[in-house]
Amino acid sequence: MKNIAVFASGRGSNFQSVHNEIKAGNIPANVVCVISDKANPPVFEKAHKDDIPTHHINRKQFDSEKEFTDKLLEVLARYETDLIILAGYLKKIPPKVVEEYRYSMLNIHPALLPKFGGKGYYGMKVHEAVIEAGEEKSGATVHFVDEKYDHGPIILQKEVDVKPDDSPQELSDRVLEVEHSILPRVVKAYCEDNIEINKEGVVLKDE
Ligand code: GRF
């Protein structure tokens, strides 16, 4: 059984998609806590329904970056966290946390990285940019987290069509559906030791 900590800033539908699969007995893991930079995001309500503890931890609560980092590491250690999932978390993860959880921290991004990723590409802005650029395909990406926004090794991507008259909201809805299928799949593979990291990159061995 793996212990998962989810970082999220908002709605929490990706948290829910993973948690549902865990509850159904399909992923050998538990979500041990949800951490947010926000005081009371909707994702906390979802977590509380199943008695999952939540923590509001924001850089502004601390005098220094070091104290903030130490607090995150202390909470993660307290829950014996094996895997961190960034599921709609809008802040940068401190370098020491990235270092400690390298290849044990996933992010889900609503586009086909490396396109439309990095600082400023979040929420509806991603889908607006995809439509603006006239892309015919978009999709979702799950990747390991490194020191740069939306940058670490890609584990799994899935495409969706961008339709000629798509609004950003319509595209976002279609991408979100894909997110809810690929994130639990990668988390399951991680928890079953079915992700191999070698010189060529990351190999998903779940098929
Ligand atoms: C998702 O689109 C995810 O890809 C992005 O932020 C959004 C979070 O949605 N990183 P939710 O809070 O999981 O519903």
Residues whose N, C-alpha, C, O or C-beta is under 5 A from the ligand:
A	BS01	GRF	G10 R11 G12 S13 N14 F15 A87 G88 I108 H109 P110
